[in-house]
Amino acid sequence: MEKNVIEIDRLVKKYGATLAVNDLTLHIPRGELFVLLGPNAAGKTTTLKIIAGLLKPTDGTVRILGADVVTAYAEAKKHLRFVPDFPFLYDKLSGMEFLEFIADLYGIPRQEMLAQSEILLTDFNLWDQRHELIESYSHGMRQKLIITSTFLTHSPLIVIDEPMVGLDPPSAKTFKALLLQHVRDGGTVLLSTHTLSLAEEVAHRIGVLHKGRLIACGSLEALRQQAGGIRELEQVFIKLTQEETGAPA
């Protein structure tokens, strides 16, 4: 049986008395696009930051291709790229200089970087601005640049928090195509989003977090059945989360 790319077991994260992630267990295999949904403060971003090694868990383990993100961080980090909801970029670099910097970090040959950058930046309608300083970029342009840098590296695992923020419709279409191609090529994607239409379009499985707990996990059809046969994902999401709080559906 092929090794899971992500193995989360009994994960707990506390901030003082606040339980942000509550006994989360989730395994994601190679070639899967997994979408994490949840209300605000459900624990999605905390979970992704723990996977990326930016936060330490209070308890439990997270492994990336067998490497523990706490005890073998350098090994785990080699296998993933993390795109936060508000990525940090170096404002005094141009877009192309930033891509060159990322390519150097990951050992990508210059000619490969230049060829891939031209394709991706053109697809994202950013090629003509490649030599402009990042400080002049809009939020959407910054998002397209960080996505471009992510797909330069051929990492086995891509973890993305709220990827659609700031993307115009053509760029969103390009982004979805890149995600699907990545998993067709054997890569794995874990993304968190409030954009339910994105989950419907691309997810192999969907997990619903609520108050730090994974309250539902499975294919879209499995979640529909768990919600009593409701077809629309928005209504499925509302029903599942309201059942957890005891509110009327």
Secondary structure as UniProt FT lines:
FT   STRAND          4..15
FT   TURN            16..17
FT   STRAND          18..29
FT   TURN            30..31
FT   STRAND          33..37
FT   TURN            40..41
FT   HELIX           44..51
FT   TURN            52..53
FT   STRAND          59..64
FT   TURN            65..66
FT   STRAND          67..68
FT   TURN            69..72
FT   HELIX           73..77
FT   TURN            78..79
FT   STRAND          80..83
FT   TURN            91..92
FT   HELIX           95..105
FT   TURN            106..107
FT   HELIX           110..123
FT   TURN            124..125
FT   HELIX           127..129
FT   TURN            130..131
FT   HELIX           134..136
FT   HELIX           139..152
FT   STRAND          157..161
FT   TURN            163..166
FT   HELIX           169..184
FT   TURN            185..186
FT   STRAND          188..192
FT   HELIX           196..202
FT   STRAND          205..210
FT   TURN            211..212
FT   STRAND          213..218
FT   HELIX           220..226
FT   TURN            227..228
FT   HELIX           233..245
//
